[in-house]
């Protein structure tokens, strides 16, 4: 997963190492470091429009936890954990697959409403966009993106991006200030939003 802000690129890479080639935990972290250095070198050599690159490989790794603290795999896919991907990618939060508009790749239906960031953000961004349109005068249309690295608290996204269309001669400074305040307010209520998803109070279209 990559997020570019100006000439800065922030990357999160999930890449399991095949267990049959690993000697022990230290060998895993040595190989991981080697892979990360080569990835960064490759990226820097092929991205002339980027000044700064940060890369996190296997973000939930934790030394000292043995197999629970490394991303090792038998097959190299999520099939190791019986993940067959049957939910599919067509289940958008508004019930539509709109090819001419931005959209997330994560499914909504059938996922965990407390811990699955794809489901939560997929629903939350639609709700946040509706709130922004309702509460900010002069805002015609808004698209919301949210980005959170695996292993980080869902309620603390690393980035929230808004793409807004406003009426002519709108006070964009005031709209920016109002939007920032609303985003912070709504993020503070994200735990309640998750509970509403869990209870069925907030329905998927």
MILOPA-254581 format. One record per residue (C-alpha): x, y, z; residue number from 1. Coordinates in Angstrom, 1 decimal. Example, Ala and Ser with C-alpha at 12.3 -4.5 7.8 and 13.67 -1.06 7.14 Angstrom:
12.3; -4.5; 7.8; 1
13.7; -1.1; 7.1; 2
// end
This chain:
0.0; 0.0; 0.0; 1
1.4; 3.4; -0.9; 2
0.4; 6.9; -0.2; 3
2.1; 9.8; -2.0; 4
2.0; 13.3; -0.5; 5
3.7; 15.8; -2.8; 6
7.2; 14.4; -3.3; 7
7.1; 12.0; -0.3; 8
6.1; 8.4; -0.7; 9
5.0; 6.3; 2.3; 10
4.8; 2.5; 1.7; 11
3.6; -0.5; 3.6; 12
4.6; -3.9; 2.3; 13
3.2; -7.2; 3.5; 14
5.5; -10.0; 2.2; 15
5.6; -13.4; 3.9; 16
8.9; -15.3; 4.0; 17
8.6; -19.0; 3.2; 18
9.2; -20.9; 6.4; 19
11.2; -23.7; 4.8; 20
14.0; -21.3; 4.1; 21
14.2; -19.9; 7.6; 22
16.6; -21.2; 10.3; 23
15.2; -19.2; 13.2; 24
13.7; -15.9; 14.3; 25
17.0; -14.0; 13.9; 26
17.4; -15.4; 10.3; 27
13.9; -14.1; 9.5; 28
14.8; -10.6; 10.7; 29
18.1; -10.6; 8.9; 30
16.4; -11.6; 5.6; 31
13.7; -9.1; 6.2; 32
16.3; -6.3; 6.6; 33
18.0; -7.5; 3.4; 34
14.7; -7.4; 1.5; 35
13.8; -4.0; 2.8; 36
17.1; -2.4; 1.8; 37
16.8; -3.8; -1.7; 38
13.2; -2.6; -2.0; 39
14.2; 0.9; -1.0; 40
17.2; 0.9; -3.4; 41
15.0; -0.2; -6.3; 42
12.3; 2.4; -5.5; 43
14.8; 5.2; -5.2; 44
16.4; 4.3; -8.5; 45
13.1; 4.3; -10.3; 46
11.2; 7.2; -8.8; 47
12.8; 10.5; -9.9; 48
9.7; 12.4; -8.9; 49
10.1; 11.3; -5.3; 50
12.5; 13.0; -2.8; 51
11.7; 10.9; 0.3; 52
10.6; 7.3; 0.6; 53
9.7; 5.5; 3.8; 54
8.9; 1.8; 3.8; 55
7.6; -0.5; 6.5; 56
7.9; -4.2; 5.8; 57
5.6; -6.6; 7.7; 58
4.4; -4.0; 10.1; 59
3.1; -6.3; 12.8; 60
6.4; -8.2; 13.4; 61
7.6; -8.3; 17.0; 62
11.0; -9.7; 18.0; 63
10.8; -12.3; 20.8; 64
7.3; -13.6; 20.0; 65
8.6; -16.5; 17.9; 66
6.2; -17.6; 15.1; 67
3.5; -15.2; 16.4; 68
5.9; -12.2; 15.9; 69
7.0; -12.9; 12.3; 70
5.2; -13.1; 8.9; 71
6.3; -16.6; 7.8; 72
4.2; -18.7; 5.5; 73
4.1; -22.2; 4.1; 74
2.5; -21.3; 0.8; 75
3.2; -17.6; 0.6; 76
-0.5; -16.7; 0.5; 77
-3.4; -16.2; 3.0; 78
-4.5; -19.7; 2.1; 79
-2.3; -20.8; 5.0; 80
-5.0; -19.4; 7.3; 81
-7.9; -20.7; 5.3; 82
-8.7; -17.3; 3.8; 83
-10.4; -18.1; 0.6; 84
-11.5; -14.5; -0.3; 85
-15.2; -15.5; -1.0; 86
-16.6; -12.1; 0.1; 87
-15.3; -10.6; -3.2; 88
-14.5; -7.0; -4.1; 89
-17.8; -5.8; -5.4; 90
-19.5; -5.0; -2.1; 91
-19.1; -1.2; -1.9; 92
-20.5; 0.7; 1.0; 93
-23.1; 2.4; -1.2; 94
-24.0; -0.8; -3.1; 95
-22.5; 0.5; -6.4; 96
-19.4; -0.2; -8.4; 97
-18.7; 3.2; -9.9; 98
-15.9; 2.9; -12.4; 99
-15.5; 6.7; -13.0; 100
-15.2; 7.6; -9.3; 101
-12.6; 6.7; -6.6; 102
-13.3; 3.6; -4.5; 103
-11.7; 1.3; -2.1; 104
-10.7; -2.2; -2.9; 105
-11.9; -3.8; 0.3; 106
-15.2; -5.6; 0.6; 107
-17.8; -4.4; 3.1; 108
-20.2; -7.3; 3.7; 109
-19.2; -10.2; 5.8; 110
-16.2; -8.6; 7.5; 111
-15.5; -7.9; 11.2; 112
-17.1; -4.5; 12.1; 113
-14.7; -4.0; 15.0; 114
-11.3; -4.9; 13.6; 115
-11.5; -4.9; 9.8; 116
-10.2; -1.6; 8.6; 117
-11.5; -2.1; 5.1; 118
-15.1; -2.5; 6.3; 119
-14.9; 0.2; 8.9; 120
-13.2; 2.8; 6.7; 121
-15.3; 1.9; 3.7; 122
-18.5; 2.7; 5.7; 123
-17.0; 5.6; 7.7; 124
-15.7; 7.5; 4.7; 125
-19.2; 7.5; 3.1; 126
-20.8; 8.6; 6.4; 127
-18.1; 11.3; 6.8; 128
-18.7; 12.6; 3.3; 129
-22.4; 12.9; 4.0; 130
-21.8; 14.8; 7.2; 131
-19.4; 17.2; 5.5; 132
-21.9; 17.9; 2.7; 133
-24.8; 18.4; 5.2; 134
-22.9; 20.7; 7.6; 135
-20.7; 22.9; 5.3; 136
-22.3; 25.5; 3.2; 137
-20.7; 25.9; -0.2; 138
-19.5; 22.3; -0.4; 139
-21.0; 20.7; -3.6; 140
-19.2; 17.3; -3.6; 141
-16.5; 15.6; -1.5; 142
-14.6; 12.4; -1.7; 143
-12.9; 11.0; 1.4; 144
-9.9; 8.7; 1.6; 145
-8.5; 7.3; 4.8; 146
-5.2; 5.4; 5.3; 147
-4.1; 3.3; 8.3; 148
-1.1; 1.1; 8.5; 149
-1.7; -2.4; 9.7; 150
-1.0; -2.8; 13.4; 151
-1.9; 0.8; 14.2; 152
-5.1; 1.9; 16.0; 153
-8.0; 2.1; 13.6; 154
-9.1; 5.3; 15.3; 155
-5.8; 7.0; 14.5; 156
-5.5; 7.0; 10.7; 157
-2.1; 8.1; 9.3; 158
-3.8; 10.3; 6.7; 159
-7.3; 11.6; 5.9; 160
-7.6; 13.1; 2.4; 161
-10.5; 15.2; 1.1; 162
-11.1; 16.1; -2.5; 163
-13.8; 18.8; -2.5; 164
-15.8; 20.6; -5.1; 165
-17.2; 24.0; -4.0; 166
-19.5; 26.7; -5.3; 167
-17.9; 29.6; -7.2; 168
-16.3; 32.3; -5.0; 169
-16.6; 30.0; -1.9; 170
-14.4; 30.9; 1.1; 171
-12.0; 27.9; 0.8; 172
-10.2; 28.9; 3.9; 173
-13.3; 28.7; 6.0; 174
-14.3; 25.5; 4.3; 175
-10.9; 24.0; 5.1; 176
-11.2; 25.0; 8.8; 177
-14.7; 23.6; 9.1; 178
-13.8; 20.4; 7.4; 179
-10.8; 19.8; 9.6; 180
-12.9; 20.3; 12.7; 181
-15.7; 18.0; 11.5; 182
-13.1; 15.3; 10.6; 183
-11.6; 15.4; 14.1; 184
-15.0; 15.4; 15.7; 185
-16.2; 12.4; 13.7; 186
-12.9; 10.4; 14.2; 187
-13.5; 10.9; 18.0; 188
-16.8; 9.1; 17.6; 189
-15.4; 6.2; 15.6; 190
-15.7; 3.6; 18.4; 191
-19.5; 4.4; 18.6; 192
-19.6; 4.1; 14.8; 193
-18.1; 0.6; 15.1; 194
-20.6; -0.4; 17.8; 195
-23.4; 0.7; 15.5; 196
-22.0; -1.5; 12.7; 197
-21.7; -4.4; 15.1; 198
-25.3; -4.1; 16.5; 199
-26.8; -3.6; 13.1; 200
-28.0; -0.1; 13.9; 201
-26.0; 1.1; 10.9; 202
-26.9; -1.0; 7.9; 203
-25.0; -1.8; 4.8; 204
-27.0; -0.8; 1.7; 205
// end
